[in-house]
Amino acid sequence: MSCNKECLFFSQSYNDVFEKWIVKLLGPVLLGEKPAEILSFPTKDNEKLKRIKCMFSKCNKISYREFVAFNGSNKILFYNNELLDLTLLDSRNLNFLKKIGYKNEYSLEEYLNHLIEKIEQVYIPHEIGIFLGYPLKDVIGFIGHPSLKLTKINGWNVYGDSRLSDEKYNRFNNAKEKIQKLLEKNSPEMIVQSA
C-alpha cells in the first residue's frame, strides 16, 4: 500500500484526536517558533508511526528522523530545517556543541547524526535542549554549572534570569494556542500541508 493510500485509509478510518494532538504538540515547530521536537512511541505503536509519517510526508516546512533509542522506544525527531540551522549556528550554541564533541566543521546533517547516535546508543544527552530551542543558559544549568541556580520549572528547568526562558515558553505556548484555533476549523492534515 502506498503512503497516499495509507493516508487516505487512516483519515477515513480513525478519529483524528491523535492527529490533532500531534499537530498541536508540533505547533511551535510548524509555526517556526521552535526548532525541533522529539516524540517517543512504544515499539508496538507502528500504526501510529505510519499515520504520523504519512501526515508529515507532504509537509515542506518540517523534516523528521525516525530511530530507535537505547531503551528500545521508537523516536521521531521533527525539525524545522531553517530554524534548527539558525539555532545551531548561533555562535554560543555552536561553540558549546563543539566543546562537547560535535565536529568543528558545522553541518546540520552531521550534528543531527551525532545527536541521534548518542540517543540510539547510550542516553538522551543534555544538549538536546539546544536542538529543542531552550536557552543555552538553561541547558548549561541543567548539566550542573555552579553559577546557574534553578529559578523555576516552566516547561523545562529554568536557570538564572528567567526572562529569556519565559519569553521562549510563551512563544511556544502561543503557537500551540494558534494551532488549537486552526484545528477548530481545519483538519490536522490540512494544517500540516499548509505550514
Backbone as ProteinMPNN parsed JSONL, in Angstrom:
{"seq_chain_A": "MSCNKECLFFSQSYNDVFEKWIVKLLGPVLLGEKPAEILSFPTKDNEKLKRIKCMFSKCNKISYREFVAFNGSNKILFYNNELLDLTLLDSRNLNFLKKIGYKNEYSLEEYLNHLIEKIEQVYIPHEIGIFLGYPLKDVIGFIGHPSLKLTKINGWNVYGDSRLSDEKYNRFNNAKEKIQKLLEKNSPEMIVQSA", "coords_chain_A": {"N_chain_A": [[0.855, -1.185, 0.0], [0.639, 2.167, -0.886], [1.972, 5.272, 0.458], [0.186, 7.4, 0.089], [-2.27, 6.058, -0.264], [-2.366, 4.773, 2.206], [-2.525, 7.022, 3.887], [-5.009, 8.057, 3.133], [-6.595, 5.91, 3.919], [-6.123, 5.966, 6.704], [-7.148, 8.502, 7.381], [-9.818, 8.166, 6.831], [-10.541, 6.091, 8.474], [-9.983, 6.505, 11.173], [-10.616, 8.244, 14.221], [-9.698, 11.6, 14.486], [-8.386, 12.487, 16.79], [-5.875, 11.738, 17.74], [-4.194, 12.689, 15.651], [-4.745, 15.418, 15.863], [-3.698, 15.953, 18.388], [-0.962, 15.47, 17.938], [-0.379, 17.432, 15.979], [-0.964, 19.767, 17.406], [0.961, 19.576, 19.452], [3.251, 19.777, 17.915], [2.939, 22.296, 16.972], [4.513, 24.695, 17.652], [6.841, 24.111, 16.2], [5.89, 23.814, 13.604], [4.978, 26.436, 13.169], [7.305, 27.854, 13.206], [8.444, 28.721, 15.606], [9.831, 27.09, 17.299], [12.707, 25.087, 17.064], [12.794, 22.254, 16.98], [11.25, 19.116, 17.923], [10.877, 16.21, 19.912], [9.433, 13.033, 19.835], [8.23, 10.113, 21.463], [7.535, 6.665, 21.087], [6.107, 3.565, 22.044], [7.375, 0.382, 20.919], [5.305, -1.119, 19.883], [3.515, 0.588, 18.678], [3.284, 0.841, 15.83], [1.312, 1.456, 13.975], [0.47, 4.042, 14.652], [2.852, 5.386, 14.163], [3.044, 5.104, 11.374], [0.837, 6.63, 10.62], [1.631, 9.182, 11.452], [3.964, 9.582, 9.899], [2.875, 9.512, 7.33], [1.237, 11.795, 7.41], [3.132, 13.856, 7.708], [4.733, 13.527, 5.518], [4.048, 15.129, 3.433], [4.65, 17.665, 4.133], [6.331, 20.654, 3.705], [7.778, 22.251, 5.402], [8.659, 20.965, 7.687], [10.952, 18.476, 8.603], [11.741, 15.062, 9.371], [13.301, 12.628, 11.496], [13.468, 9.291, 12.069], [14.139, 6.88, 14.56], [15.51, 4.279, 16.693], [15.728, 4.336, 20.117], [18.184, 3.948, 22.777], [16.798, 2.573, 24.762], [14.991, 1.05, 23.447], [12.67, 2.263, 22.551], [10.671, 3.719, 19.966], [11.552, 6.656, 18.326], [10.834, 9.902, 17.071], [12.307, 12.617, 15.661], [11.266, 15.68, 14.978], [11.835, 18.455, 12.916], [12.348, 21.882, 12.054], [13.95, 22.755, 9.339], [15.226, 25.233, 8.574], [15.013, 26.897, 10.886], [16.225, 25.272, 12.844], [18.8, 25.087, 11.818], [19.6, 27.817, 11.998], [19.484, 28.08, 14.785], [21.433, 26.246, 15.711], [23.647, 27.357, 14.51], [24.007, 29.684, 15.901], [26.464, 31.481, 17.537], [27.134, 31.041, 20.269], [25.764, 28.654, 20.902], [26.894, 26.945, 18.979], [29.648, 26.993, 19.648], [29.52, 25.821, 22.203], [28.523, 23.246, 21.563], [30.619, 22.257, 19.993], [32.611, 22.121, 21.932], [31.754, 19.954, 23.399], [32.107, 17.765, 21.802], [30.986, 17.77, 19.209], [31.474, 18.078, 15.658], [34.037, 20.256, 14.332], [33.687, 21.466, 11.843], [30.761, 22.696, 10.831], [27.721, 21.095, 10.074], [24.373, 20.677, 9.465], [23.237, 18.155, 9.036], [25.295, 16.426, 9.933], [25.462, 17.168, 12.638], [22.913, 16.476, 13.531], [23.087, 13.714, 13.079], [25.084, 13.043, 14.949], [23.841, 13.693, 17.411], [21.608, 11.936, 17.311], [22.899, 9.474, 17.181], [24.003, 9.328, 19.761], [21.612, 9.13, 21.246], [20.612, 6.736, 20.282], [22.513, 4.895, 21.154], [23.329, 5.301, 23.87], [22.08, 7.297, 25.768], [19.748, 10.019, 26.39], [21.104, 12.933, 25.522], [22.049, 15.895, 27.366], [22.395, 18.173, 25.799], [20.396, 18.108, 23.95], [18.477, 19.916, 24.533], [19.271, 22.325, 23.343], [18.802, 21.797, 20.632], [16.076, 21.612, 20.798], [15.356, 24.18, 21.242], [15.65, 25.455, 23.695], [16.986, 27.931, 25.922], [20.543, 28.373, 25.975], [21.696, 28.88, 28.475], [19.966, 27.554, 30.194], [20.333, 24.923, 29.472], [23.033, 24.563, 30.123], [22.874, 25.113, 32.857], [21.252, 22.954, 33.655], [22.976, 20.854, 33.216], [24.684, 21.289, 35.287], [26.194, 23.576, 35.91], [27.89, 25.541, 38.225], [27.397, 28.304, 38.729], [24.868, 28.864, 37.904], [21.747, 28.893, 39.137], [18.816, 26.984, 39.847], [15.881, 28.467, 38.926], [13.143, 28.218, 38.382], [10.594, 25.894, 37.285], [9.277, 25.698, 34.212], [7.885, 24.395, 31.881], [10.398, 23.478, 31.199], [13.476, 23.083, 33.035], [14.463, 26.072, 34.414], [17.159, 28.27, 34.624], [18.961, 30.75, 36.404], [18.457, 34.153, 35.349], [15.147, 34.489, 34.416], [13.87, 35.708, 32.277], [14.427, 35.447, 29.402], [13.901, 32.723, 29.078], [11.212, 32.626, 29.869], [10.088, 34.175, 27.839], [10.564, 32.567, 25.571], [9.114, 30.272, 26.321], [6.517, 31.336, 26.425], [6.172, 32.028, 23.726], [6.236, 29.473, 22.563], [3.929, 28.365, 23.739], [1.959, 30.152, 22.806], [2.026, 29.548, 20.089], [1.049, 26.938, 20.149], [-1.552, 27.469, 21.029], [-2.495, 28.96, 18.862], [-2.452, 27.009, 16.864], [-4.345, 25.293, 17.981], [-6.674, 26.819, 17.651], [-6.754, 26.885, 14.855], [-7.226, 24.203, 14.399], [-9.861, 23.957, 15.074], [-11.252, 24.611, 12.83], [-10.029, 23.391, 10.692], [-8.622, 20.423, 9.219], [-6.158, 18.245, 10.736], [-4.283, 17.313, 8.845], [-4.53, 19.198, 6.778], [-3.545, 21.504, 8.017], [-0.88, 20.768, 8.489], [0.015, 20.387, 5.841], [-0.232, 22.963, 4.839], [1.6, 24.411, 6.2]], "CA_chain_A": [[0.0, 0.0, 0.0], [1.454, 3.389, -0.952], [1.737, 6.216, 1.558], [-1.042, 8.154, -0.181], [-3.404, 5.186, 0.034], [-2.385, 4.591, 3.664], [-3.016, 8.266, 4.489], [-6.441, 8.1, 2.874], [-7.185, 4.894, 4.791], [-6.088, 6.444, 8.081], [-8.034, 9.641, 7.591], [-11.193, 7.697, 6.771], [-10.8, 5.018, 9.428], [-9.677, 6.833, 12.557], [-10.942, 9.525, 14.809], [-8.472, 12.374, 14.334], [-7.905, 13.001, 18.077], [-4.43, 11.516, 17.782], [-3.553, 13.627, 14.738], [-4.875, 16.76, 16.437], [-2.753, 16.035, 19.498], [0.379, 15.581, 17.36], [-0.244, 18.728, 15.314], [-0.893, 20.804, 18.448], [2.257, 19.435, 20.103], [4.267, 20.249, 16.977], [2.584, 23.642, 16.54], [5.632, 25.638, 17.666], [7.779, 23.773, 15.13], [5.182, 24.145, 12.365], [4.868, 27.885, 13.023], [8.628, 28.465, 13.195], [8.822, 29.263, 16.913], [10.671, 26.111, 17.98], [13.444, 24.401, 16.007], [12.605, 20.8, 16.914], [10.513, 18.423, 18.996], [11.101, 14.777, 19.836], [8.329, 12.235, 20.354], [8.596, 8.73, 21.732], [6.442, 5.713, 20.953], [6.465, 2.166, 22.288], [7.601, -0.326, 19.659], [4.064, -1.709, 19.376], [2.683, 1.631, 18.075], [3.646, 1.01, 14.418], [0.202, 2.08, 13.26], [0.546, 5.484, 14.908], [4.026, 5.896, 13.451], [2.674, 5.212, 9.958], [-0.072, 7.774, 10.484], [2.421, 10.408, 11.584], [4.843, 9.721, 8.731], [2.039, 9.875, 6.182], [0.795, 13.178, 7.55], [4.243, 14.791, 7.552], [5.453, 13.307, 4.262], [3.644, 16.185, 2.497], [4.949, 18.96, 4.746], [7.577, 21.228, 3.207], [8.456, 23.037, 6.423], [9.204, 20.112, 8.739], [11.553, 17.185, 8.277], [11.787, 14.215, 10.555], [14.22, 11.49, 11.516], [12.945, 8.221, 12.915], [15.198, 5.992, 15.019], [15.209, 3.516, 17.903], [16.592, 4.803, 21.2], [18.914, 2.962, 23.576], [15.873, 1.81, 25.593], [14.099, 0.292, 22.575], [11.486, 3.004, 22.114], [10.743, 4.427, 18.685], [11.557, 8.109, 18.492], [10.85, 10.721, 15.87], [12.749, 13.989, 15.877], [10.714, 16.586, 13.971], [12.587, 19.696, 12.966], [12.213, 22.915, 11.051], [15.328, 22.844, 8.817], [15.764, 26.593, 8.596], [15.148, 27.387, 12.257], [17.224, 24.473, 13.552], [20.091, 25.523, 11.302], [19.904, 29.108, 12.628], [19.697, 27.85, 16.219], [22.727, 25.603, 15.928], [24.698, 28.259, 14.04], [24.232, 30.752, 16.873], [27.86, 31.263, 17.947], [27.215, 30.467, 21.623], [25.347, 27.245, 20.819], [27.871, 26.221, 18.168], [30.87, 26.824, 20.455], [29.236, 24.844, 23.252], [28.42, 21.91, 20.962], [31.971, 21.846, 19.6], [33.361, 21.783, 23.15], [31.327, 18.66, 23.95], [32.376, 16.669, 20.885], [30.445, 17.906, 17.86], [32.533, 18.403, 14.703], [34.398, 21.667, 14.164], [33.036, 21.935, 10.617], [29.33, 22.548, 11.068], [26.771, 20.61, 9.076], [23.139, 20.298, 10.149], [23.091, 16.705, 8.927], [26.28, 15.785, 10.819], [25.095, 17.432, 14.026], [21.76, 15.602, 13.807], [23.597, 12.339, 13.156], [25.807, 12.898, 16.215], [22.834, 13.671, 18.474], [20.808, 10.709, 17.206], [23.778, 8.355, 17.534], [24.046, 9.268, 21.226], [20.319, 8.654, 21.746], [20.482, 5.326, 19.904], [23.478, 4.015, 21.808], [23.628, 5.459, 25.294], [21.16, 8.078, 26.597], [19.334, 11.283, 25.778], [22.09, 13.891, 26.046], [21.527, 17.173, 27.835], [22.419, 19.202, 24.753], [19.191, 18.066, 23.12], [17.753, 21.153, 24.833], [19.621, 23.338, 22.339], [18.078, 21.41, 19.426], [14.653, 21.85, 21.062], [15.126, 25.617, 21.321], [15.771, 26.004, 25.037], [18.161, 28.802, 26.04], [21.785, 27.699, 26.341], [21.915, 29.001, 29.927], [19.174, 26.521, 30.875], [20.996, 23.643, 29.185], [24.259, 24.537, 30.94], [22.428, 24.993, 34.245], [20.759, 21.589, 33.873], [24.161, 19.997, 33.272], [25.235, 21.455, 36.621], [27.105, 24.713, 36.052], [27.692, 26.023, 39.6], [26.958, 29.699, 38.87], [23.469, 28.975, 37.478], [20.843, 28.264, 40.11], [17.467, 26.697, 39.379], [14.963, 29.558, 39.24], [11.791, 27.66, 38.372], [10.3, 24.925, 36.24], [8.213, 26.276, 33.398], [8.051, 23.668, 30.636], [11.719, 22.88, 31.381], [14.167, 23.697, 34.173], [14.957, 27.407, 34.094], [18.278, 28.625, 35.492], [19.35, 32.156, 36.352], [17.427, 35.12, 34.956], [14.125, 33.717, 33.693], [13.183, 36.483, 31.232], [14.574, 34.82, 28.084], [13.196, 31.436, 29.139], [9.776, 32.924, 29.888], [9.721, 34.65, 26.504], [10.505, 31.39, 24.692], [7.997, 29.435, 26.769], [5.277, 31.997, 25.99], [6.066, 31.882, 22.265], [5.872, 28.072, 22.289], [2.522, 28.188, 24.119], [1.121, 30.925, 21.873], [1.955, 28.778, 18.844], [0.124, 25.821, 20.394], [-2.907, 28.03, 21.067], [-2.852, 29.315, 17.487], [-2.756, 25.741, 16.18], [-5.614, 24.811, 18.535], [-7.743, 27.562, 16.971], [-6.795, 26.405, 13.472], [-7.795, 22.856, 14.406], [-11.311, 24.054, 15.216], [-11.847, 24.812, 11.505], [-9.253, 22.692, 9.666], [-8.127, 19.083, 9.569], [-4.73, 18.249, 11.04], [-3.515, 17.138, 7.619], [-4.542, 20.475, 6.051], [-2.643, 22.416, 8.737], [0.494, 20.317, 8.231], [0.343, 20.627, 4.436], [-0.158, 24.396, 4.542], [2.667, 25.025, 7.008]], "C_chain_A": [[0.891, 1.234, 0.0], [1.103, 4.313, 0.214], [0.438, 6.985, 1.329], [-2.278, 7.329, 0.119], [-3.516, 4.95, 1.536], [-2.942, 5.827, 4.342], [-4.522, 8.378, 4.306], [-7.155, 7.117, 3.789], [-7.245, 5.388, 6.229], [-7.092, 7.566, 8.308], [-9.5, 9.221, 7.554], [-11.534, 6.771, 7.929], [-10.639, 5.407, 10.888], [-10.263, 8.171, 12.962], [-9.648, 10.332, 14.8], [-7.975, 12.992, 15.637], [-6.391, 12.874, 18.167], [-3.702, 12.517, 16.884], [-3.619, 15.053, 15.274], [-3.866, 16.966, 17.564], [-1.332, 16.242, 18.97], [0.588, 16.971, 16.755], [-0.168, 19.852, 16.344], [0.472, 20.772, 19.147], [3.376, 19.997, 19.223], [3.986, 21.662, 16.461], [3.732, 24.63, 16.57], [6.67, 25.371, 16.571], [7.157, 24.146, 13.781], [5.163, 25.648, 12.104], [6.215, 28.611, 13.121], [9.043, 29.122, 14.49], [9.795, 28.353, 17.659], [11.397, 25.299, 16.908], [13.147, 22.911, 15.878], [11.752, 20.32, 18.084], [10.773, 16.936, 18.806], [9.925, 14.065, 20.501], [8.784, 10.796, 20.486], [7.362, 7.845, 21.663], [6.923, 4.322, 21.325], [6.58, 1.43, 20.953], [6.321, -0.908, 19.082], [3.147, -0.689, 18.69], [3.014, 1.885, 16.603], [2.555, 1.71, 13.627], [0.228, 3.601, 13.438], [1.736, 6.105, 14.185], [3.725, 6.058, 11.967], [1.781, 6.422, 9.729], [0.696, 9.086, 10.526], [3.273, 10.625, 10.335], [4.044, 10.098, 7.495], [1.644, 11.341, 6.24], [1.931, 14.155, 7.241], [5.045, 14.573, 6.273], [5.143, 14.397, 3.245], [3.951, 17.584, 3.024], [6.308, 19.453, 4.264], [8.409, 21.894, 4.298], [9.169, 22.174, 7.464], [9.764, 18.83, 8.146], [11.499, 16.332, 9.536], [12.791, 13.102, 10.362], [13.65, 10.499, 12.515], [14.101, 7.299, 13.296], [14.739, 5.271, 16.278], [16.226, 3.915, 18.957], [17.228, 3.629, 21.93], [17.982, 2.062, 24.391], [14.846, 1.03, 24.771], [12.867, 1.029, 22.104], [11.738, 3.656, 20.757], [10.675, 5.914, 18.963], [11.501, 8.751, 17.116], [11.257, 12.126, 16.292], [12.218, 14.8, 14.702], [11.495, 17.881, 14.056], [12.286, 20.587, 11.769], [13.64, 23.183, 10.568], [15.937, 24.218, 9.001], [16.002, 27.081, 10.012], [16.176, 26.586, 13.05], [18.629, 24.867, 13.107], [20.512, 26.844, 11.945], [20.226, 28.945, 14.114], [21.072, 27.262, 16.482], [23.887, 26.486, 15.481], [24.906, 29.471, 14.943], [25.596, 30.486, 17.51], [27.983, 30.642, 19.336], [26.846, 28.984, 21.615], [26.401, 26.414, 20.091], [29.153, 25.971, 18.954], [30.664, 25.789, 21.553], [29.215, 23.426, 22.675], [29.784, 21.396, 20.521], [32.79, 21.414, 20.819], [32.974, 20.416, 23.703], [31.369, 17.536, 22.905], [31.742, 16.727, 19.508], [31.56, 18.409, 16.938], [32.782, 19.905, 14.617], [33.79, 22.261, 12.91], [31.548, 21.647, 10.762], [28.606, 22.033, 9.831], [25.535, 20.17, 9.845], [22.989, 18.784, 10.163], [24.04, 15.976, 9.88], [25.932, 15.989, 12.294], [23.875, 16.596, 14.428], [22.22, 14.154, 13.951], [24.277, 12.085, 14.496], [24.828, 12.801, 17.395], [22.067, 12.346, 18.468], [21.639, 9.486, 17.57], [23.879, 8.207, 19.053], [22.753, 8.678, 21.784], [20.134, 7.173, 21.421], [21.338, 4.423, 20.781], [23.512, 4.113, 23.33], [22.5, 6.09, 26.105], [20.672, 9.275, 25.797], [20.245, 12.364, 26.362], [21.453, 15.233, 26.405], [21.464, 18.225, 26.738], [21.228, 19.136, 23.815], [18.349, 19.32, 23.357], [18.046, 22.258, 23.834], [18.843, 23.063, 21.055], [16.582, 21.709, 19.568], [14.334, 23.328, 21.277], [15.19, 26.213, 22.707], [17.012, 26.888, 25.102], [19.392, 28.026, 26.521], [22.037, 27.758, 27.844], [21.15, 27.924, 30.689], [19.775, 25.137, 30.651], [22.243, 23.507, 30.064], [23.904, 24.404, 32.424], [21.967, 23.583, 34.577], [21.924, 20.598, 33.981], [24.855, 20.139, 34.626], [26.227, 22.581, 36.784], [26.843, 25.39, 37.4], [27.168, 27.45, 39.728], [25.493, 29.893, 38.475], [22.579, 28.188, 38.433], [19.466, 28.073, 39.488], [16.536, 27.796, 39.869], [13.535, 29.046, 39.349], [11.712, 26.579, 37.305], [9.087, 25.448, 35.497], [8.314, 25.651, 32.006], [9.379, 22.924, 30.606], [12.344, 23.564, 32.583], [14.803, 25.013, 33.72], [16.013, 27.788, 35.126], [18.622, 30.1, 35.303], [18.164, 33.045, 36.012], [16.403, 34.416, 34.06], [13.496, 34.459, 32.513], [13.252, 35.843, 29.851], [13.806, 33.498, 28.027], [11.686, 31.638, 29.107], [9.289, 33.363, 28.515], [9.591, 33.47, 25.532], [9.315, 30.514, 25.046], [6.662, 30.026, 26.293], [5.091, 31.889, 24.478], [5.671, 30.462, 21.886], [4.386, 27.852, 22.598], [1.574, 28.946, 23.203], [0.965, 30.191, 20.552], [1.0, 27.592, 19.007], [-1.327, 26.311, 20.41], [-3.389, 28.411, 19.673], [-3.224, 28.062, 16.692], [-4.088, 25.189, 16.679], [-6.786, 25.511, 17.858], [-7.884, 27.123, 15.513], [-7.456, 25.03, 13.38], [-9.311, 22.861, 14.565], [-11.993, 24.147, 13.85], [-11.179, 24.0, 10.404], [-8.84, 21.31, 10.154], [-6.647, 19.168, 9.909], [-3.863, 18.142, 9.778], [-3.444, 18.446, 6.825], [-3.567, 21.466, 6.702], [-1.188, 22.062, 8.447], [0.897, 20.644, 6.794], [0.503, 22.11, 4.123], [0.94, 25.103, 5.313], [3.845, 25.425, 6.15]], "O_chain_A": [[1.809, 1.33, 0.814], [0.072, 4.152, 0.866], [-0.328, 7.199, 2.269], [-3.237, 7.84, 0.697], [-4.618, 4.926, 2.083], [-3.744, 5.715, 5.269], [-5.232, 8.757, 5.237], [-8.193, 7.44, 4.366], [-8.27, 5.256, 6.899], [-7.802, 7.577, 9.313], [-10.338, 9.863, 8.187], [-12.696, 6.677, 8.325], [-11.124, 4.69, 11.764], [-10.387, 9.095, 12.158], [-8.587, 9.776, 15.086], [-7.201, 13.948, 15.59], [-5.708, 13.794, 18.616], [-2.715, 13.124, 17.299], [-2.656, 15.81, 15.151], [-3.256, 18.029, 17.674], [-0.587, 17.078, 19.483], [1.614, 17.608, 16.994], [0.609, 20.792, 16.176], [1.065, 21.82, 19.402], [4.322, 20.61, 19.717], [4.716, 22.167, 15.608], [3.922, 25.355, 15.594], [7.303, 26.302, 16.074], [7.823, 24.726, 12.922], [5.31, 26.088, 10.964], [6.259, 29.841, 13.12], [9.909, 29.997, 14.486], [10.505, 28.808, 18.556], [10.772, 24.864, 15.941], [13.236, 22.359, 14.781], [11.564, 21.018, 19.08], [10.878, 16.456, 17.677], [9.482, 14.444, 21.585], [9.618, 10.32, 19.717], [6.283, 8.223, 22.119], [8.034, 3.936, 20.962], [5.949, 1.819, 19.971], [6.266, -1.17, 17.881], [2.098, -1.069, 18.169], [3.025, 3.037, 16.172], [2.845, 2.475, 12.708], [0.029, 4.348, 12.481], [1.642, 7.213, 13.658], [4.117, 7.058, 11.366], [1.953, 7.153, 8.753], [0.442, 9.991, 9.731], [3.3, 11.724, 9.78], [4.492, 10.919, 6.695], [1.709, 12.048, 5.234], [1.711, 15.17, 6.581], [5.948, 15.355, 5.974], [5.897, 14.575, 2.288], [3.55, 18.578, 2.418], [7.313, 18.755, 4.397], [9.615, 22.079, 4.133], [10.162, 22.599, 8.053], [9.138, 18.187, 7.303], [11.242, 16.834, 10.631], [13.094, 12.687, 9.244], [13.386, 10.841, 13.667], [14.942, 6.974, 12.459], [13.707, 5.609, 16.858], [17.433, 3.843, 18.728], [16.857, 2.473, 21.726], [18.328, 0.917, 24.681], [13.935, 0.42, 25.33], [12.084, 0.479, 21.328], [12.849, 4.082, 20.443], [9.84, 6.374, 19.742], [12.036, 8.229, 16.137], [10.637, 12.739, 17.16], [12.666, 14.629, 13.567], [11.788, 18.358, 15.152], [12.016, 20.129, 10.658], [14.444, 23.766, 11.294], [17.042, 24.348, 9.526], [17.067, 27.62, 10.314], [16.922, 27.157, 13.845], [19.54, 24.967, 13.928], [21.652, 26.98, 12.388], [21.132, 29.596, 14.635], [21.793, 27.721, 17.369], [24.991, 26.376, 16.014], [25.875, 30.209, 14.771], [25.853, 29.375, 17.973], [28.853, 29.8, 19.556], [27.521, 28.162, 22.236], [26.756, 25.321, 20.531], [29.687, 24.862, 18.933], [31.545, 24.967, 21.802], [29.821, 22.514, 23.238], [30.069, 20.208, 20.665], [33.566, 20.46, 20.749], [33.768, 19.782, 24.399], [30.752, 16.487, 23.089], [31.941, 15.814, 18.708], [32.481, 19.088, 17.39], [31.874, 20.715, 14.801], [33.412, 23.432, 12.902], [31.131, 20.49, 10.81], [28.849, 22.475, 8.708], [25.637, 19.374, 10.779], [22.652, 18.2, 11.193], [23.642, 15.025, 10.553], [26.092, 15.075, 13.103], [23.818, 16.073, 15.541], [21.779, 13.451, 14.86], [24.075, 11.038, 15.11], [24.97, 11.939, 18.262], [21.902, 11.715, 19.512], [21.132, 8.56, 18.202], [23.844, 7.092, 19.573], [22.784, 7.834, 22.679], [19.552, 6.437, 22.218], [20.931, 3.31, 21.113], [23.704, 3.103, 24.008], [22.009, 5.469, 27.048], [21.121, 9.517, 24.677], [20.169, 12.672, 27.551], [20.452, 15.642, 25.817], [20.576, 19.078, 26.746], [21.061, 20.013, 22.968], [17.594, 19.737, 22.479], [17.159, 23.048, 23.51], [18.289, 23.983, 20.454], [15.906, 22.02, 18.587], [13.174, 23.69, 21.473], [14.82, 27.373, 22.89], [17.992, 26.621, 24.407], [19.289, 27.138, 27.366], [22.536, 26.796, 28.426], [21.625, 27.432, 31.713], [19.73, 24.282, 31.536], [22.473, 22.462, 30.672], [24.562, 23.667, 33.159], [22.257, 23.072, 35.659], [21.863, 19.632, 34.741], [25.54, 19.217, 35.069], [27.035, 22.552, 37.713], [25.709, 25.771, 37.691], [26.55, 27.781, 40.74], [24.935, 30.97, 38.686], [22.663, 26.962, 38.514], [19.008, 28.901, 38.7], [16.415, 28.032, 41.071], [12.807, 29.391, 40.28], [12.644, 26.381, 36.526], [8.012, 25.619, 36.072], [8.772, 26.296, 31.063], [9.462, 21.837, 30.034], [11.788, 24.535, 33.097], [15.578, 25.049, 32.764], [15.804, 27.653, 36.331], [18.579, 30.626, 34.191], [17.019, 32.733, 36.341], [16.773, 33.814, 33.052], [12.661, 33.886, 31.812], [12.222, 35.711, 29.191], [13.14, 33.202, 27.035], [10.967, 30.92, 28.413], [8.207, 32.971, 28.078], [8.629, 33.386, 24.769], [8.589, 30.064, 24.16], [5.789, 29.299, 25.818], [3.974, 31.682, 24.003], [4.859, 30.266, 20.982], [3.671, 27.228, 21.814], [0.505, 28.442, 22.859], [-0.113, 30.208, 19.957], [0.231, 27.283, 18.097], [-2.218, 25.653, 19.873], [-4.556, 28.21, 19.341], [-4.198, 28.064, 15.939], [-4.878, 24.673, 15.888], [-7.783, 24.87, 17.527], [-8.996, 27.003, 14.999], [-8.154, 24.728, 12.412], [-9.974, 21.879, 14.229], [-13.168, 23.807, 13.718], [-11.704, 23.925, 9.293], [-8.725, 21.069, 11.356], [-5.951, 20.062, 9.427], [-2.834, 18.808, 9.668], [-2.399, 18.764, 6.257], [-2.85, 22.181, 6.003], [-0.366, 22.941, 8.19], [2.004, 21.128, 6.558], [1.283, 22.479, 3.245], [1.18, 26.29, 5.09], [4.831, 25.954, 6.662]]}, "name": "protein", "num_of_chains": 1, "seq": "MSCNKECLFFSQSYNDVFEKWIVKLLGPVLLGEKPAEILSFPTKDNEKLKRIKCMFSKCNKISYREFVAFNGSNKILFYNNELLDLTLLDSRNLNFLKKIGYKNEYSLEEYLNHLIEKIEQVYIPHEIGIFLGYPLKDVIGFIGHPSLKLTKINGWNVYGDSRLSDEKYNRFNNAKEKIQKLLEKNSPEMIVQSA"}
